[in-house]
């Protein structure tokens, strides 16, 4: 479908958070496998520039997204949007991929990139720039959704596995924590979530943490600087001691912790996808109502509980018992 024009410069638009990007990695892997020599630019939120060093095989360049009317992640500046579109047009991309979502807001913007080909998702009731757009598939895992888009434009899948490569800086950052823990002898608990409405109660995390310690595991609580108060609440509810690393780690150090952990317990956030990348067993509490979209594909190793449908603590505890016993 992309044979009429050589594909040498590709731009991918996905201006979202960590978990969203990690679920797209199998699609990026397929894209790179089909176009090994193409120059691929990722357009994302400013934090995502770190993915250039995390995934150097998949991305060659990064452009910070300016924001756009209707997208909630950033403030809107007409001047910045205009400059951003001029920058995109000056690149003369051969292929622009809209991997943001169903296209209801951003498809007209993607066409303004001025690429020779434009592809992505669309809804029947919204604007569809070309036949390279795929009707947005509902009710399927996010990983598979993006692979369907790749297949739609003639790019075959090379697997659904997630990835989160580690480098020497990550291991150095982990070593500097000086944690007295043994690989496979501790469990990570990550109580935070970007949305407060999607955070499981700290008292519940504390109860699971106490159970883990009673089974002979150390517990390491992780989180961002903004989530220190949540970690403190978990600690307050606990009967046993734990390592509180919230606000003290880099993302890479957290990934090392998860890679070497016996298991992870978390809300459905980016760390759950890091655990999936390392095949670290996990208990994931889903409070966004879309477990079929965001749950790890291996549902035996990664137990996802849809709290919006079955808000039963005993059910979560039963899953944890099966994992640690």
Secondary structure, DSSP 8 states (H G I E B T S, - for coil): --TTS---EEEEE----HHHHHTTHHHHHHHHHHSTT-EEEEEE-GGGGGHHHH-TTT-SEEEE----TT-TTS---HHHHHHHHHHHHHH--SEEEE-SSSSTTTHHHHHTT--SEEEEEE-TTS---STTEEE---SS-HHHHHHHHHHHTT-------------HHHHHHHHTT-----TTSEEEEE---SSGGG---HHHHHHHHHHHHHTT-EEEEE--GGGHHHHHHHHHH-SS--EE-TTS--HHHHHHHHHHSSEEEEESSHHHHHHHHHT-EEEEEE-SS-HHHHS-S-TTTEEEEETTT---HHHHHHHHHHHH-
